[in-house]
Amino acid sequence: MSFYWIKTSSLIKKIFSNYVWDIPNTENKIYLTFDDGPIPEITEWVLEELQKHNAKATFFCIAHNIEKHPDIFAKVINEGHSVGNHTFNHLNGWKTSTKEYIENSIQWSVVREQITDIRPQTADCKLNTDHCKLFRPPYGKIKPSQSKKLRQMGYKIIMWDVLSADYDTSISPEKCLENVLQNVSPGSIIVFHDSVKAFPNLEYTLPKALKYWKEKGFVFDAIK
């Protein structure tokens, strides 16, 4: 099993204070995020589960997937969720030059603008919203030079407070559920993945977690 932190430490948050790790608030809000979509059936299933609890979330989409599934991308926004840049094809920043990384991230914006151009705007679906200035580095791996460039471009770098590890095929669905239930507190940003690889754990965890959090009085909000 790969090494990772389920709960991000206060020390890490302090060292990398230019990134958003959580969003403290007094309204019991938590922030569900979904990486790597949109994916047919899986992203749509996530949207159905969120709707059952009137929950809003943030989807960090891969532009290559947006190109293949523009209708699902539009549906995410139509249903009141926010979206963010997850690069064009899921680059690992540590293994990529800053020039290539930024160009790849700009490609995301180009794809999003193309989708906007071919789809009529409605009051509920504004694909050129400021929500698109959210950025999450794939794998959480980004160089300081890449982060600096992106922040100069107006992006907020959104990391996380709690990692579900739903993508880890070596853990059980029960462990995935335990990861989120034991570590979430008001202001937490929680990472899930609407991907084929993560779906066995996500399918088990998300409905139970949403029900539990709602019973505990948490409010689900999108990152803006």
C-alpha positions in Angstrom: 0.0 0.0 0.0 1.3 3.5 -0.8 2.2 5.9 1.9 -0.1 8.8 2.4 -1.7 10.9 5.2 -5.4 10.4 5.7 -5.6 13.5 7.9 -3.3 16.4 6.9 -1.3 17.7 9.8 -1.3 21.2 11.1 2.4 21.4 10.4 2.0 20.6 6.7 -0.7 23.2 6.5 1.5 25.8 8.1 4.5 25.0 5.9 2.5 25.2 2.7 0.2 28.0 3.8 -0.2 29.3 0.2 -2.4 26.3 -0.4 -6.0 25.9 0.8 -6.2 22.8 3.0 -9.5 23.5 4.8 -12.1 26.3 5.1 -12.8 27.1 8.7 -16.4 28.2 9.4 -19.0 28.4 12.1 -21.8 27.0 10.0 -20.7 23.3 10.3 -19.9 23.3 6.5 -17.7 20.6 5.0 -16.5 20.4 1.4 -16.7 17.3 -0.6 -14.4 17.1 -3.7 -14.3 14.6 -6.5 -11.2 14.3 -8.7 -10.6 12.8 -12.2 -14.0 12.9 -13.8 -16.2 13.3 -15.6 -16.7 9.6 -16.2 -20.0 8.1 -17.6 -22.2 6.5 -15.1 -19.8 7.1 -12.2 -20.0 10.9 -12.1 -23.7 10.7 -12.8 -24.1 8.3 -9.9 -22.3 10.7 -7.7 -24.6 13.5 -8.7 -27.6 11.4 -7.9 -26.2 10.6 -4.4 -25.5 14.3 -3.7 -28.9 15.3 -4.9 -30.5 12.9 -2.4 -29.0 15.0 0.4 -29.2 18.4 -1.2 -25.4 18.4 -1.1 -23.2 20.6 -3.2 -19.6 19.6 -4.0 -16.6 20.5 -6.1 -15.4 18.5 -9.1 -11.8 18.7 -10.2 -12.1 17.6 -13.7 -9.5 16.3 -16.2 -9.9 18.3 -19.5 -9.3 15.2 -21.6 -12.4 13.7 -19.9 -14.3 16.9 -20.3 -13.7 16.7 -24.1 -15.0 13.2 -24.2 -18.0 13.8 -22.0 -19.1 17.5 -22.3 -22.7 16.7 -21.4 -21.8 15.2 -18.0 -19.5 18.2 -17.3 -22.4 20.6 -18.1 -24.7 18.5 -15.8 -22.2 18.9 -12.9 -22.5 22.7 -13.2 -26.2 22.7 -14.0 -26.9 21.0 -10.7 -25.1 23.7 -8.8 -21.7 22.3 -8.1 -18.4 24.0 -8.7 -15.6 22.8 -11.0 -11.9 23.1 -10.9 -8.8 22.6 -13.0 -7.1 19.2 -12.7 -4.8 19.7 -15.7 -5.5 18.4 -19.2 -4.3 14.8 -18.7 -3.5 14.4 -15.0 0.2 15.4 -14.9 2.5 14.7 -12.0 4.0 18.2 -11.2 7.1 16.7 -9.6 7.9 14.9 -12.9 7.1 17.7 -15.2 8.8 20.9 -16.2 7.1 24.1 -15.0 6.7 25.2 -18.6 5.0 22.0 -19.7 2.8 21.9 -16.5 1.5 25.4 -17.0 0.8 24.9 -20.7 -1.0 21.7 -19.9 -3.1 23.5 -17.2 -3.9 26.3 -19.7 -5.2 23.6 -22.1 -7.8 22.9 -19.4 -9.1 26.5 -19.7 -9.2 26.2 -23.5 -11.3 23.1 -23.3 -13.6 24.7 -20.8 -14.1 27.8 -23.0 -14.8 25.6 -26.0 -17.5 23.8 -24.1 -18.9 27.2 -23.1 -19.0 28.4 -26.7 -21.0 25.4 -27.9 -23.5 25.3 -25.1 -26.1 28.1 -24.5 -25.8 29.8 -21.1 -28.7 29.6 -18.7 -29.1 31.1 -15.3 -28.2 27.7 -13.7 -25.4 26.8 -16.0 -22.6 29.3 -16.4 -19.5 27.4 -17.5 -17.3 30.5 -17.5 -17.8 31.1 -13.8 -15.0 32.1 -11.4 -15.3 28.6 -9.9 -13.0 27.6 -12.8 -10.2 29.4 -11.0 -9.8 26.5 -8.6 -6.9 24.2 -9.1 -6.0 20.8 -7.6 -2.6 19.3 -8.6 -3.0 15.6 -9.5 -1.5 13.3 -6.9 -1.1 16.5 -4.7 2.3 16.9 -6.3 3.2 20.4 -7.5 6.5 22.3 -7.5 6.7 25.8 -5.9 7.5 27.3 -9.3 4.3 25.8 -10.7 2.2 26.9 -7.8 3.6 30.4 -8.1 2.7 30.7 -11.8 -0.8 29.3 -11.2 -1.5 31.7 -8.3 -0.2 34.6 -10.5 -2.8 33.5 -13.0 -5.5 33.8 -10.3 -5.9 30.2 -9.3 -6.5 29.0 -5.7 -4.5 25.8 -5.1 -7.0 23.5 -3.3 -5.5 20.6 -1.4 -7.3 18.7 1.3 -7.8 18.1 5.0 -9.0 14.5 4.7 -8.1 11.9 2.1 -10.6 9.0 1.6 -8.0 6.9 -0.2 -10.9 5.5 -2.3 -8.4 5.0 -5.2 -6.3 2.6 -3.1 -7.4 -0.9 -4.3 -5.5 -2.5 -1.3 -8.0 -1.1 1.3 -11.5 -2.3 1.9 -14.6 -0.3 1.4 -15.1 -0.4 5.2 -11.6 1.1 5.7 -12.4 3.9 3.2 -15.5 4.7 5.1 -13.6 4.7 8.4 -11.0 7.1 6.9 -13.6 9.8 6.3 -15.9 9.3 9.3 -13.2 9.4 11.9 -11.3 12.5 10.5 -13.9 15.0 9.2 -14.6 18.2 11.2 -16.2 21.5 10.3 -14.2 23.1 7.5 -12.7 19.9 6.2 -12.0 19.5 2.5 -12.5 15.8 1.7 -11.1 14.0 -1.4 -13.0 11.4 -3.3 -12.5 10.3 -6.9 -15.3 9.8 -9.5 -13.1 7.3 -11.4 -13.4 3.6 -12.4 -10.5 2.6 -10.1 -12.0 4.3 -7.0 -15.7 3.3 -7.7 -15.8 0.1 -5.6 -14.8 2.0 -2.5 -16.7 5.1 -3.4 -20.0 3.3 -4.1 -19.8 1.8 -0.6 -18.6 4.9 1.3 -20.3 7.9 -0.2 -24.0 7.0 0.6 -23.2 6.0 4.1 -20.9 9.0 4.8 -23.5 11.5 3.4 -26.2 10.0 5.6 -23.9 10.0 8.7 -22.8 13.6 8.2 -26.3 14.8 7.5 -27.5 13.2 10.8 -24.6 14.9 12.6 -25.7 18.3 11.3 -23.0 18.9 8.7 -23.8 21.2 5.7 -22.3 20.3 2.3 -21.0 23.3 0.3 -19.1 23.8 -2.9 -15.7 25.6 -2.8 -15.9 29.0 -4.5 
